[in-house]
Each structure stands twice: as structure tokens, then as C-alpha cells.
Amino acid sequence: MAIFVAAVEGSFPFTVLNLLAVSGVVLVVDVALFYVSRSTFSREEILTKWK
């Protein structure tokens, strides 16, 4: 949303290179969050304490 607002205001132009850079950053953050959530989620502990 912040990128869209910045583009509408004219401070961030929508070029292919800029959008690829933003997509790369989002991809890296997404992969990092996936591994963090995967390492902190413990299915067995949830199943045994749910009773």
C-alpha cells in the first residue's frame, strides 16, 4: 500500500526495474518469514496440550 501511495504522489515511479526490485525484497521477506514460522510452530506440542 505504501508503494502505491508513493507512486500516486510521484515519489516512486512505476518502472519495470523498480517493480522487480520491490518484488525481490518482498520475496526475500516472505521466504524469511516462512522459515521463521516453520521453526517456531510445534505441531506435536499443540496436539498433546489440546486435550
Number of C-alpha atoms within 10 A of each C-alpha: 6 7 14 12 11 13 13 12 10 10 10 13 15 14 9 9 10 12 13 11 12 12 12 12 11 12 12 11 11 12 11 12 12 11 11 11 11 10 9 8 11 10 8 9 9 10 9 8 7 7 5
